[in-house]
Amino acid sequence: MTRFGRSARSIAPLVLLVGLLLAGCAQPGQLGHDAPPPPPEASPVAAAQAPPPVPTGTADIGRGTLPARIQMSTLGPADVSVRTVELAPGESTGWHRHPGFETTIVNTGELTVQTAEECAPRRLGAGDAVFVPDAEAHVMRNDGTAPAQLVVTQVLAPGAPDRSGVAAACGNSSVR
């Protein structure tokens, strides 16, 4: 047997092994197998029109728009509360502060808000919201003729009282 014949026989198993390995890497349809049909393309319009299902028992208790960007963070664990509050015409929260931040949504009625940061009173109506930063003195008053229904969310320091009264933070406060 020639030297070439012996070399060919010794590498034949190696060539067969490489061929089998490459065949295993082939994609469907490359080695005579039928390729699976492509998945149907989702219509972007149909996808945008079909929102995910709302969990059973879900109900909005309030929805409002904050007029500016806000930033919230805590230094550690926090107590979170969400409550509804009704202020009768002429009723006020009095000047106070919280050991954390608060977001108030006006569901119905009118609300006048004054903060130590911005002493000018701001008038809010249904669908408006206000963010009060950590420990900022503020007061809210219903200057309207109908009850003001509010949804108040507070993120507070654990174990601290929800609020503490403070003196009027603005010397010419029209809201008490």
C-alpha positions, 0 to 999 in steps of 0.5 A: 500500500502506498504511503498516501493510501495509509494517510487517507485511511487514517484521516478518513474517520476524522473527516467523517467526524468533522462532517457530522459535527458540521451537519449538526450545526446546519440550520433547518432547510440547509441540508435537505430538511424542510424549514419551519414556516416563519412566525406570523408578523404581529401588526404594530397597530394591533399590538398598540390597540390591545392593552394588557388586561386589567386585573379583576378588582382594580379601581382607580381612586384618583388620577391627576397630573403634576405640573413639573418633574419631581424627584423622590428618594428615601434613605431607607425603609419607608411607610407608605399610605394612601387615603381619601380626604374630604375638605368641606368648603372653607375647611383647611388642613392648617399649616403642617409638615410631614417626615417625608413627601406627599402627593395630593390629587384633586378628584373633585372640587377646588383646592388652594395650596400654599407651601413654604417654598412658594408662598404664592397660593396655587389654585388646583381643580379636578385632575390636578395634583401637587407634590410636597417635598420632604418636611416642607411646611404647607397648607391646603384649603377648600376655597370652593363652594363644593366639597373637595375630594382628595387622594393623598399619598404619603411616603414617610419615615417609619414610626414617625408621626404622620404630621406635625403642626407648624406656624404659618410659613408665609407672613402674608398667608391668605390660606390658614 
